[in-house]
């Protein structure tokens, strides 16, 4: 059990499963209650979520994801669930894919809808206007931890995925070194928006129970791993948590006190240096802050087992 302050100064509890290590946020808020935690600065201010310099870094991250997917499947139909502003879909569109996305109503969805050739669907899987077995690839980049019903979402994905289609999931890795070191101040806990926290064992078990066969599981870091470690270090001493991250999204108008702002700015270079070192070390040892899994339907022909492409520690 972990108790920690979240947005709006409410206290949330994460209850841990002793068997697989997965944690569940308590109280589990309704979709209506969660809506207030996605308002305000969550999607940034103005026409984009982040400043241009950080946006370029996120573009590089999306490019890496696009290369990763394209190296495993030829161009076809792809659905990116929780596509945000559509950075990843833009990359896939340039590679010749038929792109589809889902996102909650709001500014991010509006931006994604402007992508040429992109079909946007409702966030509710029951409202996806596509037949079963339609997509060649379905991706969930840091979405599953936000879902009140991850098993139901995966079931919807399985029905819409073609027989040899690929499901790709990326979530925060609760078994990472930085999660263990920073505890309740870990950046990627993000209560109460992150309703579930997954270990590799928990994610693999959920996928199996949902009718998927895991063909690859890896723990990695990348840009958000290093930044997340830096922000986690700042969280240990500066309140409110995620002050620097919120300032970036809000263009400096996040409502943090001046001491918090000053401390975040002054100590960020040192925190980032430590974060890069920690990120590099945990990635090399297979305990990165991000957990990425690739899976196929368990009835797909030619599907291998996890040993065929396994990379990184999944303990």
PyMOL commands that set and color helices and strands:
alter all, ss='L'
color gray80, all
select helices_A, chain A and resi 7-9+31-38+52-70+87-94+107-112+125-127+144-146+150-160+177-185+187-189+200-209+222-235+243-249+258-284+306-308
alter helices_A, ss='H'
color red, helices_A
select strands_A, chain A and resi 2-5+11-16+23-26+77-81+98-102+119-121+135-141+161-172+196-197+212-220+290-297
alter strands_A, ss='S'
color yellow, strands_A
deselect
rebuild
show_as cartoon
